[in-house]
Amino acid sequence: MNANSDPNNFLPLKPAVFHILLSLADAERHGYGIMQEVLFRTDGRVKIGPGTLYGAIKRLLADGLIAESEERPDPQLDDERRRYYCLTELGRKVITLEAKRLANLVDMAHAKQLLNPTR
């Protein structure tokens, strides 16, 4: 396994990258669809602009965490210029490890009673 194929070498993820990978965890999406999924999932609290999104997509493609999908929706429902993205096996490992890392941090905060509503 070379250094670039070890999922741990990508951690911690930048917030925008985390949200992009998370949005692809359950479906293939095009860029605008990723932005909309992030807005919806975060109740509008996280907005990823086109510059941030497409810069991150370019890096994620180069790192092998996502791939351009070969599948296309019904042409009547789609714009042929759109590119659809999906997680690779490495990308799924990376987002899973990052989610576990973040869950561990939340567990530590609970142990320190930082998330206790009575305080």
N, CA, C and O atoms as CSV, one atom per row, in Angstrom:
chain,resi,resn,atom,element,x,y,z
A,1,MET,N,N,0.855,-1.184,0.000
A,1,MET,CA,C,0.000,0.000,0.000
A,1,MET,C,C,0.893,1.237,0.000
A,1,MET,O,O,1.685,1.425,0.924
A,2,ASN,N,N,0.778,2.082,-1.021
A,2,ASN,CA,C,1.586,3.292,-1.024
A,2,ASN,C,C,0.963,4.343,-0.118
A,2,ASN,O,O,-0.179,4.200,0.318
A,3,ALA,N,N,1.717,5.397,0.163
A,3,ALA,CA,C,1.277,6.416,1.123
A,3,ALA,C,C,-0.045,7.051,0.724
A,3,ALA,O,O,-0.857,7.379,1.589
A,4,ASN,N,N,-0.275,7.231,-0.576
A,4,ASN,CA,C,-1.499,7.883,-1.024
A,4,ASN,C,C,-2.715,6.972,-0.952
A,4,ASN,O,O,-3.842,7.456,-1.058
A,5,SER,N,N,-2.523,5.666,-0.776
A,5,SER,CA,C,-3.674,4.778,-0.695
A,5,SER,C,C,-4.038,4.435,0.753
A,5,SER,O,O,-4.987,3.688,0.990
A,6,ASP,N,N,-3.298,4.970,1.714
A,6,ASP,CA,C,-3.634,4.774,3.125
A,6,ASP,C,C,-4.655,5.833,3.516
A,6,ASP,O,O,-4.321,7.017,3.541
A,7,PRO,N,N,-5.895,5.440,3.823
A,7,PRO,CA,C,-6.939,6.414,4.145
A,7,PRO,C,C,-6.568,7.358,5.286
A,7,PRO,O,O,-7.009,8.508,5.304
A,8,ASN,N,N,-5.770,6.889,6.230
A,8,ASN,CA,C,-5.391,7.722,7.368
A,8,ASN,C,C,-4.572,8.941,6.954
A,8,ASN,O,O,-4.560,9.951,7.658
A,9,ASN,N,N,-3.885,8.850,5.809
A,9,ASN,CA,C,-3.057,9.971,5.358
A,9,ASN,C,C,-3.872,11.177,4.912
A,9,ASN,O,O,-3.314,12.258,4.723
A,10,PHE,N,N,-5.183,11.014,4.740
A,10,PHE,CA,C,-6.042,12.116,4.297
A,10,PHE,C,C,-6.695,12.848,5.465
A,10,PHE,O,O,-7.339,13.880,5.279
A,11,LEU,N,N,-6.524,12.303,6.675
A,11,LEU,CA,C,-7.187,12.879,7.851
A,11,LEU,C,C,-6.304,13.885,8.556
A,11,LEU,O,O,-5.080,13.761,8.505
A,12,PRO,N,N,-6.881,14.873,9.208
A,12,PRO,CA,C,-8.305,15.215,9.221
A,12,PRO,C,C,-8.705,15.907,7.926
A,12,PRO,O,O,-7.889,16.559,7.274
A,13,LEU,N,N,-9.972,15.752,7.569
A,13,LEU,CA,C,-10.485,16.384,6.364
A,13,LEU,C,C,-10.867,17.836,6.635
A,13,LEU,O,O,-11.308,18.175,7.734
A,14,LYS,N,N,-10.698,18.678,5.641
A,14,LYS,CA,C,-11.213,20.046,5.731
A,14,LYS,C,C,-12.737,19.950,5.720
A,14,LYS,O,O,-13.295,19.039,5.107
A,15,PRO,N,N,-13.413,20.882,6.392
A,15,PRO,CA,C,-14.886,20.808,6.455
A,15,PRO,C,C,-15.565,20.690,5.092
A,15,PRO,O,O,-16.482,19.883,4.940
A,16,ALA,N,N,-15.145,21.463,4.106
A,16,ALA,CA,C,-15.788,21.395,2.787
A,16,ALA,C,C,-15.614,20.013,2.173
A,16,ALA,O,O,-16.552,19.477,1.583
A,17,VAL,N,N,-14.431,19.432,2.305
A,17,VAL,CA,C,-14.165,18.104,1.759
A,17,VAL,C,C,-15.023,17.070,2.481
A,17,VAL,O,O,-15.575,16.172,1.845
A,18,PHE,N,N,-15.138,17.187,3.794
A,18,PHE,CA,C,-15.995,16.276,4.555
A,18,PHE,C,C,-17.421,16.323,4.017
A,18,PHE,O,O,-18.027,15.281,3.768
A,19,HIS,N,N,-17.956,17.525,3.838
A,19,HIS,CA,C,-19.335,17.664,3.360
A,19,HIS,C,C,-19.504,17.129,1.936
A,19,HIS,O,O,-20.533,16.531,1.621
A,20,ILE,N,N,-18.524,17.334,1.092
A,20,ILE,CA,C,-18.599,16.826,-0.287
A,20,ILE,C,C,-18.622,15.301,-0.279
A,20,ILE,O,O,-19.472,14.687,-0.923
A,21,LEU,N,N,-17.691,14.694,0.447
A,21,LEU,CA,C,-17.655,13.226,0.511
A,21,LEU,C,C,-18.918,12.674,1.153
A,21,LEU,O,O,-19.455,11.664,0.700
A,22,LEU,N,N,-19.391,13.326,2.199
A,22,LEU,CA,C,-20.609,12.876,2.868
A,22,LEU,C,C,-21.796,12.944,1.919
A,22,LEU,O,O,-22.650,12.058,1.941
A,23,SER,N,N,-21.867,13.978,1.089
A,23,SER,CA,C,-22.991,14.102,0.162
A,23,SER,C,C,-22.972,13.010,-0.900
A,23,SER,O,O,-24.011,12.692,-1.479
A,24,LEU,N,N,-21.799,12.433,-1.163
A,24,LEU,CA,C,-21.688,11.362,-2.156
A,24,LEU,C,C,-21.798,9.963,-1.542
A,24,LEU,O,O,-21.746,8.965,-2.260
A,25,ALA,N,N,-21.949,9.891,-0.226
A,25,ALA,CA,C,-21.965,8.594,0.458
A,25,ALA,C,C,-23.208,7.766,0.116
A,25,ALA,O,O,-23.175,6.537,0.190
A,26,ASP,N,N,-24.300,8.434,-0.257
A,26,ASP,CA,C,-25.526,7.682,-0.519
A,26,ASP,C,C,-26.047,7.824,-1.944
A,26,ASP,O,O,-27.031,7.183,-2.311
A,27,ALA,N,N,-25.392,8.660,-2.752
A,27,ALA,CA,C,-25.861,8.844,-4.128
A,27,ALA,C,C,-24.804,9.542,-4.963
A,27,ALA,O,O,-23.979,10.297,-4.449
A,28,GLU,N,N,-24.844,9.278,-6.251
A,28,GLU,CA,C,-24.009,10.037,-7.181
A,28,GLU,C,C,-24.672,11.390,-7.382
A,28,GLU,O,O,-25.897,11.489,-7.448
A,29,ARG,N,N,-23.848,12.434,-7.478
A,29,ARG,CA,C,-24.404,13.775,-7.649
A,29,ARG,C,C,-23.511,14.597,-8.559
A,29,ARG,O,O,-22.315,14.335,-8.682
A,30,HIS,N,N,-24.106,15.591,-9.193
A,30,HIS,CA,C,-23.335,16.577,-9.949
A,30,HIS,C,C,-23.004,17.716,-9.000
A,30,HIS,O,O,-23.510,17.758,-7.879
A,31,GLY,N,N,-22.159,18.639,-9.441
A,31,GLY,CA,C,-21.685,19.708,-8.561
A,31,GLY,C,C,-22.790,20.503,-7.897
A,31,GLY,O,O,-22.772,20.692,-6.681
A,32,TYR,N,N,-23.751,20.970,-8.677
A,32,TYR,CA,C,-24.840,21.749,-8.097
A,32,TYR,C,C,-25.639,20.893,-7.114
A,32,TYR,O,O,-26.088,21.387,-6.079
A,33,GLY,N,N,-25.816,19.613,-7.439
A,33,GLY,CA,C,-26.514,18.703,-6.542
A,33,GLY,C,C,-25.785,18.533,-5.218
A,33,GLY,O,O,-26.419,18.412,-4.170
A,34,ILE,N,N,-24.456,18.522,-5.259
A,34,ILE,CA,C,-23.657,18.451,-4.032
A,34,ILE,C,C,-23.904,19.698,-3.190
A,34,ILE,O,O,-24.131,19.605,-1.984
A,35,MET,N,N,-23.859,20.871,-3.833
A,35,MET,CA,C,-24.087,22.119,-3.089
A,35,MET,C,C,-25.468,22.128,-2.445
A,35,MET,O,O,-25.615,22.540,-1.295
A,36,GLN,N,N,-26.474,21.678,-3.179
A,36,GLN,CA,C,-27.844,21.644,-2.653
A,36,GLN,C,C,-27.988,20.645,-1.517
A,36,GLN,O,O,-28.675,20.924,-0.534
A,37,GLU,N,N,-27.348,19.482,-1.636
A,37,GLU,CA,C,-27.393,18.466,-0.580
A,37,GLU,C,C,-26.773,18.999,0.708
A,37,GLU,O,O,-27.315,18.784,1.793
A,38,VAL,N,N,-25.650,19.687,0.596
A,38,VAL,CA,C,-24.984,20.244,1.778
A,38,VAL,C,C,-25.886,21.298,2.426
A,38,VAL,O,O,-26.053,21.302,3.646
A,39,LEU,N,N,-26.460,22.181,1.629
A,39,LEU,CA,C,-27.374,23.197,2.172
A,39,LEU,C,C,-28.550,22.547,2.892
A,39,LEU,O,O,-28.907,22.947,4.000
A,40,PHE,N,N,-29.148,21.542,2.256
A,40,PHE,CA,C,-30.310,20.872,2.833
A,40,PHE,C,C,-29.946,20.158,4.127
A,40,PHE,O,O,-30.631,20.310,5.139
A,41,ARG,N,N,-28.858,19.370,4.095
A,41,ARG,CA,C,-28.464,18.570,5.252
A,41,ARG,C,C,-28.067,19.428,6.445
A,41,ARG,O,O,-28.211,19.000,7.590
A,42,THR,N,N,-27.566,20.646,6.188
A,42,THR,CA,C,-27.105,21.516,7.278
A,42,THR,C,C,-28.099,22.629,7.580
A,42,THR,O,O,-27.767,23.587,8.278
A,43,ASP,N,N,-29.314,22.508,7.061
A,43,ASP,CA,C,-30.333,23.551,7.239
A,43,ASP,C,C,-29.812,24.927,6.850
A,43,ASP,O,O,-30.130,25.925,7.497
A,44,GLY,N,N,-29.013,24.975,5.796
A,44,GLY,CA,C,-28.512,26.235,5.275
A,44,GLY,C,C,-27.332,26.827,6.019
A,44,GLY,O,O,-26.873,27.916,5.674
A,45,ARG,N,N,-26.828,26.134,7.035
A,45,ARG,CA,C,-25.710,26.669,7.831
A,45,ARG,C,C,-24.370,26.535,7.125
A,45,ARG,O,O,-23.442,27.289,7.416
A,46,VAL,N,N,-24.255,25.588,6.204
A,46,VAL,CA,C,-23.005,25.400,5.465
A,46,VAL,C,C,-23.289,25.625,3.985
A,46,VAL,O,O,-24.136,24.964,3.385
A,47,LYS,N,N,-22.560,26.569,3.421
A,47,LYS,CA,C,-22.687,26.858,1.990
A,47,LYS,C,C,-21.322,26.668,1.353
A,47,LYS,O,O,-20.338,27.276,1.774
A,48,ILE,N,N,-21.273,25.824,0.339
A,48,ILE,CA,C,-20.031,25.609,-0.394
A,48,ILE,C,C,-20.194,26.293,-1.743
A,48,ILE,O,O,-21.049,25.913,-2.543
A,49,GLY,N,N,-19.380,27.292,-1.985
A,49,GLY,CA,C,-19.458,28.022,-3.241
A,49,GLY,C,C,-18.824,27.246,-4.374
A,49,GLY,O,O,-18.097,26.280,-4.144
A,50,PRO,N,N,-19.099,27.670,-5.611
A,50,PRO,CA,C,-18.568,26.955,-6.776
A,50,PRO,C,C,-17.045,26.871,-6.808
A,50,PRO,O,O,-16.500,25.831,-7.177
A,51,GLY,N,N,-16.354,27.924,-6.435
A,51,GLY,CA,C,-14.890,27.899,-6.448
A,51,GLY,C,C,-14.330,26.862,-5.494
A,51,GLY,O,O,-13.440,26.089,-5.849
A,52,THR,N,N,-14.862,26.851,-4.271
A,52,THR,CA,C,-14.438,25.871,-3.266
A,52,THR,C,C,-14.807,24.460,-3.727
A,52,THR,O,O,-13.994,23.539,-3.642
A,53,LEU,N,N,-16.027,24.301,-4.211
A,53,LEU,CA,C,-16.508,22.984,-4.629
A,53,LEU,C,C,-15.660,22.403,-5.752
A,53,LEU,O,O,-15.172,21.278,-5.644
A,54,TYR,N,N,-15.484,23.157,-6.822
A,54,TYR,CA,C,-14.797,22.586,-7.975
A,54,TYR,C,C,-13.288,22.460,-7.755
A,54,TYR,O,O,-12.653,21.593,-8.354
A,55,GLY,N,N,-12.709,23.307,-6.912
A,55,GLY,CA,C,-11.313,23.122,-6.527
A,55,GLY,C,C,-11.144,21.838,-5.729
A,55,GLY,O,O,-10.204,21.076,-5.951
A,56,ALA,N,N,-12.071,21.604,-4.793
A,56,ALA,CA,C,-12.024,20.383,-3.979
A,56,ALA,C,C,-12.273,19.150,-4.845
A,56,ALA,O,O,-11.598,18.133,-4.681
A,57,ILE,N,N,-13.233,19.230,-5.764
A,57,ILE,CA,C,-13.514,18.092,-6.645
A,57,ILE,C,C,-12.274,17.738,-7.457
A,57,ILE,O,O,-11.951,16.561,-7.621
A,58,LYS,N,N,-11.586,18.742,-7.961
A,58,LYS,CA,C,-10.369,18.493,-8.746
A,58,LYS,C,C,-9.337,17.736,-7.908
A,58,LYS,O,O,-8.718,16.792,-8.399
A,59,ARG,N,N,-9.144,18.143,-6.646
A,59,ARG,CA,C,-8.187,17.462,-5.769
A,59,ARG,C,C,-8.665,16.056,-5.404
A,59,ARG,O,O,-7.872,15.114,-5.372
A,60,LEU,N,N,-9.964,15.921,-5.130
A,60,LEU,CA,C,-10.511,14.611,-4.763
A,60,LEU,C,C,-10.392,13.621,-5.920
A,60,LEU,O,O,-10.120,12.440,-5.703
A,61,LEU,N,N,-10.594,14.096,-7.142
A,61,LEU,CA,C,-10.397,13.245,-8.319
A,61,LEU,C,C,-8.934,12.824,-8.436
A,61,LEU,O,O,-8.634,11.652,-8.664
A,62,ALA,N,N,-8.021,13.792,-8.278
A,62,ALA,CA,C,-6.582,13.506,-8.388
A,62,ALA,C,C,-6.118,12.543,-7.303
A,62,ALA,O,O,-5.243,11.710,-7.543
A,63,ASP,N,N,-6.703,12.652,-6.103
A,63,ASP,CA,C,-6.322,11.785,-4.985
A,63,ASP,C,C,-7.009,10.418,-5.038
A,63,ASP,O,O,-6.685,9.528,-4.252
A,64,GLY,N,N,-7.952,10.253,-5.960
A,64,GLY,CA,C,-8.640,8.976,-6.083
A,64,GLY,C,C,-9.736,8.739,-5.062
A,64,GLY,O,O,-10.140,7.597,-4.844
A,65,LEU,N,N,-10.229,9.816,-4.423
A,65,LEU,CA,C,-11.292,9.657,-3.429
A,65,LEU,C,C,-12.673,9.672,-4.075
A,65,LEU,O,O,-13.623,9.102,-3.537
A,66,ILE,N,N,-12.780,10.322,-5.224
A,66,ILE,CA,C,-14.015,10.297,-5.993
A,66,ILE,C,C,-13.660,9.994,-7.446
A,66,ILE,O,O,-12.503,10.090,-7.854
A,67,ALA,N,N,-14.670,9.631,-8.204
A,67,ALA,CA,C,-14.495,9.372,-9.638
A,67,ALA,C,C,-15.673,9.983,-10.369
A,67,ALA,O,O,-16.750,10.175,-9.803
A,68,GLU,N,N,-15.448,10.283,-11.629
A,68,GLU,CA,C,-16.558,10.736,-12.452
A,68,GLU,C,C,-17.373,9.506,-12.821
A,68,GLU,O,O,-16.827,8.504,-13.282
A,69,SER,N,N,-18.662,9.587,-12.619
A,69,SER,CA,C,-19.542,8.461,-12.853
A,69,SER,C,C,-19.771,8.247,-14.338
A,69,SER,O,O,-19.847,9.198,-15.116
A,70,GLU,N,N,-19.878,6.994,-14.712
A,70,GLU,CA,C,-20.199,6.631,-16.090
A,70,GLU,C,C,-21.714,6.642,-16.310
A,70,GLU,O,O,-22.181,6.777,-17.441
A,71,GLU,N,N,-22.474,6.500,-15.228
A,71,GLU,CA,C,-23.931,6.444,-15.306
A,71,GLU,C,C,-24.505,7.837,-15.549
A,71,GLU,O,O,-23.974,8.828,-15.046
A,72,ARG,N,N,-25.575,7.909,-16.309
A,72,ARG,CA,C,-26.258,9.169,-16.571
A,72,ARG,C,C,-27.748,8.964,-16.323
A,72,ARG,O,O,-28.291,7.900,-16.619
A,73,PRO,N,N,-28.406,9.984,-15.779
A,73,PRO,CA,C,-29.861,9.889,-15.640
A,73,PRO,C,C,-30.531,9.957,-17.016
A,73,PRO,O,O,-29.871,10.171,-18.032
A,74,ASP,N,N,-31.800,9.778,-17.026
A,74,ASP,CA,C,-32.590,9.914,-18.250
A,74,ASP,C,C,-32.253,11.256,-18.909
A,74,ASP,O,O,-32.332,12.294,-18.252
A,75,PRO,N,N,-31.882,11.253,-20.183
A,75,PRO,CA,C,-31.495,12.499,-20.859
A,75,PRO,C,C,-32.543,13.609,-20.773
A,75,PRO,O,O,-32.199,14.791,-20.810
A,76,GLN,N,N,-33.813,13.235,-20.660
A,76,GLN,CA,C,-34.859,14.249,-20.536
A,76,GLN,C,C,-34.833,14.924,-19.168
A,76,GLN,O,O,-35.379,16.015,-19.004
A,77,LEU,N,N,-34.210,14.290,-18.199
A,77,LEU,CA,C,-34.140,14.844,-16.847
A,77,LEU,C,C,-32.781,15.454,-16.544
A,77,LEU,O,O,-32.541,15.911,-15.426
A,78,ASP,N,N,-31.893,15.463,-17.522
A,78,ASP,CA,C,-30.510,15.833,-17.263
A,78,ASP,C,C,-29.985,16.790,-18.324
A,78,ASP,O,O,-30.498,16.862,-19.441
A,79,ASP,N,N,-28.953,17.514,-17.940
A,79,ASP,CA,C,-28.205,18.371,-18.857
A,79,ASP,C,C,-26.920,17.618,-19.181
A,79,ASP,O,O,-26.167,17.277,-18.269
A,80,GLU,N,N,-26.654,17.355,-20.442
A,80,GLU,CA,C,-25.504,16.522,-20.820
A,80,GLU,C,C,-24.168,17.120,-20.409
A,80,GLU,O,O,-23.161,16.413,-20.385
A,81,ARG,N,N,-24.137,18.410,-20.086
A,81,ARG,CA,C,-22.884,19.043,-19.661
A,81,ARG,C,C,-22.527,18.710,-18.213
A,81,ARG,O,O,-21.376,18.867,-17.805
A,82,ARG,N,N,-23.497,18.258,-17.449
A,82,ARG,CA,C,-23.238,17.943,-16.043
A,82,ARG,C,C,-22.342,16.728,-15.927
A,82,ARG,O,O,-22.449,15.760,-16.679
A,83,ARG,N,N,-21.453,16.822,-14.950
A,83,ARG,CA,C,-20.609,15.675,-14.612
A,83,ARG,C,C,-21.068,15.156,-13.259
A,83,ARG,O,O,-21.255,15.919,-12.312
A,84,TYR,N,N,-21.241,13.865,-13.189
A,84,TYR,CA,C,-21.681,13.231,-11.952
A,84,TYR,C,C,-20.492,12.571,-11.286
A,84,TYR,O,O,-19.608,12.030,-11.951
A,85,TYR,N,N,-20.483,12.624,-9.950
A,85,TYR,CA,C,-19.372,12.101,-9.175
A,85,TYR,C,C,-19.867,11.047,-8.197
A,85,TYR,O,O,-21.013,11.083,-7.747
A,86,CYS,N,N,-18.982,10.108,-7.876
A,86,CYS,CA,C,-19.284,9.063,-6.904
A,86,CYS,C,C,-18.039,8.801,-6.064
A,86,CYS,O,O,-16.917,9.106,-6.469
A,87,LEU,N,N,-18.264,8.233,-4.895
A,87,LEU,CA,C,-17.144,7.844,-4.038
A,87,LEU,C,C,-16.435,6.636,-4.633
A,87,LEU,O,O,-17.068,5.754,-5.215
A,88,THR,N,N,-15.137,6.605,-4.483
A,88,THR,CA,C,-14.380,5.399,-4.783
A,88,THR,C,C,-14.308,4.578,-3.498
A,88,THR,O,O,-14.750,5.029,-2.442
A,89,GLU,N,N,-13.754,3.385,-3.591
A,89,GLU,CA,C,-13.575,2.568,-2.385
A,89,GLU,C,C,-12.693,3.307,-1.378
A,89,GLU,O,O,-12.977,3.305,-0.180
A,90,LEU,N,N,-11.622,3.937,-1.866
A,90,LEU,CA,C,-10.749,4.712,-0.983
A,90,LEU,C,C,-11.507,5.882,-0.367
A,90,LEU,O,O,-11.357,6.153,0.824
A,91,GLY,N,N,-12.309,6.572,-1.153
A,91,GLY,CA,C,-13.093,7.697,-0.639
A,91,GLY,C,C,-14.052,7.272,0.455
A,91,GLY,O,O,-14.226,7.983,1.444
A,92,ARG,N,N,-14.677,6.112,0.283
A,92,ARG,CA,C,-15.598,5.608,1.309
A,92,ARG,C,C,-14.833,5.278,2.590
A,92,ARG,O,O,-15.315,5.554,3.688
A,93,LYS,N,N,-13.651,4.694,2.456
A,93,LYS,CA,C,-12.831,4.406,3.649
A,93,LYS,C,C,-12.452,5.695,4.362
A,93,LYS,O,O,-12.501,5.764,5.590
A,94,VAL,N,N,-12.076,6.715,3.600
A,94,VAL,CA,C,-11.651,7.987,4.190
A,94,VAL,C,C,-12.816,8.654,4.922
A,94,VAL,O,O,-12.649,9.082,6.065
A,95,ILE,N,N,-13.991,8.752,4.295
A,95,ILE,CA,C,-15.123,9.421,4.958
A,95,ILE,C,C,-15.584,8.625,6.176
A,95,ILE,O,O,-16.028,9.209,7.165
A,96,THR,N,N,-15.484,7.303,6.113
A,96,THR,CA,C,-15.854,6.474,7.265
A,96,THR,C,C,-14.889,6.705,8.426
A,96,THR,O,O,-15.318,6.869,9.568
A,97,LEU,N,N,-13.594,6.717,8.139
A,97,LEU,CA,C,-12.606,6.982,9.194
A,97,LEU,C,C,-12.785,8.376,9.792
A,97,LEU,O,O,-12.671,8.558,11.004
A,98,GLU,N,N,-13.065,9.350,8.941
A,98,GLU,CA,C,-13.261,10.719,9.449
A,98,GLU,C,C,-14.503,10.795,10.325
A,98,GLU,O,O,-14.483,11.463,11.358
A,99,ALA,N,N,-15.579,10.130,9.936
A,99,ALA,CA,C,-16.793,10.121,10.754
A,99,ALA,C,C,-16.521,9.475,12.113
A,99,ALA,O,O,-17.009,9.952,13.138
A,100,LYS,N,N,-15.749,8.397,12.121
A,100,LYS,CA,C,-15.394,7.740,13.387
A,100,LYS,C,C,-14.512,8.649,14.235
A,100,LYS,O,O,-14.665,8.706,15.455
A,101,ARG,N,N,-13.584,9.363,13.588
A,101,ARG,CA,C,-12.708,10.289,14.318
A,101,ARG,C,C,-13.532,11.396,14.967
A,101,ARG,O,O,-13.309,11.751,16.125
A,102,LEU,N,N,-14.479,11.934,14.218
A,102,LEU,CA,C,-15.327,13.003,14.761
A,102,LEU,C,C,-16.233,12.480,15.870
A,102,LEU,O,O,-16.443,13.163,16.873
A,103,ALA,N,N,-16.774,11.271,15.697
A,103,ALA,CA,C,-17.607,10.676,16.746
A,103,ALA,C,C,-16.804,10.480,18.024
A,103,ALA,O,O,-17.325,10.678,19.122
A,104,ASN,N,N,-15.542,10.094,17.888
A,104,ASN,CA,C,-14.672,9.936,19.048
A,104,ASN,C,C,-14.471,11.275,19.767
A,104,ASN,O,O,-14.459,11.329,20.997
A,105,LEU,N,N,-14.315,12.339,19.000
A,105,LEU,CA,C,-14.179,13.670,19.613
A,105,LEU,C,C,-15.446,14.061,20.369
A,105,LEU,O,O,-15.370,14.632,21.457
A,106,VAL,N,N,-16.596,13.759,19.801
A,106,VAL,CA,C,-17.863,14.050,20.484
A,106,VAL,C,C,-17.965,13.227,21.764
A,106,VAL,O,O,-18.430,13.730,22.786
A,107,ASP,N,N,-17.535,11.965,21.719
A,107,ASP,CA,C,-17.534,11.137,22.926
A,107,ASP,C,C,-16.662,11.758,24.014
A,107,ASP,O,O,-17.027,11.756,25.190
A,108,MET,N,N,-15.505,12.289,23.610
A,108,MET,CA,C,-14.624,12.948,24.588
A,108,MET,C,C,-15.297,14.179,25.183
A,108,MET,O,O,-15.186,14.426,26.384
A,109,ALA,N,N,-15.986,14.942,24.363
A,109,ALA,CA,C,-16.694,16.132,24.854
A,109,ALA,C,C,-17.803,15.730,25.824
A,109,ALA,O,O,-18.018,16.398,26.836
A,110,HIS,N,N,-18.508,14.637,25.514
A,110,HIS,CA,C,-19.521,14.122,26.447
A,110,HIS,C,C,-18.880,13.720,27.764
A,110,HIS,O,O,-19.415,14.031,28.828
A,111,ALA,N,N,-17.753,13.041,27.714
A,111,ALA,CA,C,-17.070,12.584,28.926
A,111,ALA,C,C,-16.652,13.756,29.798
A,111,ALA,O,O,-16.608,13.630,31.022
A,112,LYS,N,N,-16.349,14.879,29.195
A,112,LYS,CA,C,-15.971,16.093,29.931
A,112,LYS,C,C,-17.190,16.940,30.284
A,112,LYS,O,O,-17.058,18.051,30.798
A,113,GLN,N,N,-18.368,16.407,30.004
A,113,GLN,CA,C,-19.650,17.057,30.278
A,113,GLN,C,C,-19.767,18.415,29.592
A,113,GLN,O,O,-20.412,19.328,30.107
A,114,LEU,N,N,-19.148,18.536,28.443
A,114,LEU,CA,C,-19.243,19.773,27.681
A,114,LEU,C,C,-20.561,19.879,26.918
A,114,LEU,O,O,-20.980,20.975,26.545
A,115,LEU,N,N,-21.205,18.757,26.690
A,115,LEU,CA,C,-22.457,18.767,25.940
A,115,LEU,C,C,-23.656,18.542,26.845
A,115,LEU,O,O,-24.764,18.293,26.370
A,116,ASN,N,N,-23.432,18.629,28.136
A,116,ASN,CA,C,-24.492,18.473,29.120
A,116,ASN,C,C,-25.362,19.734,29.116
A,116,ASN,O,O,-24.856,20.824,29.385
A,117,PRO,N,N,-26.675,19.607,28.812
A,117,PRO,CA,C,-27.532,20.785,28.727
A,117,PRO,C,C,-27.757,21.522,30.044
A,117,PRO,O,O,-28.253,22.649,30.038
A,118,THR,N,N,-27.397,20.901,31.188
A,118,THR,CA,C,-27.632,21.555,32.478
A,118,THR,C,C,-26.535,22.548,32.826
A,118,THR,O,O,-26.671,23.311,33.782
A,119,ARG,N,N,-25.466,22.546,32.071
A,119,ARG,CA,C,-24.372,23.471,32.349
A,119,ARG,C,C,-24.516,24.738,31.585
A,119,ARG,O,O,-23.675,25.630,31.704
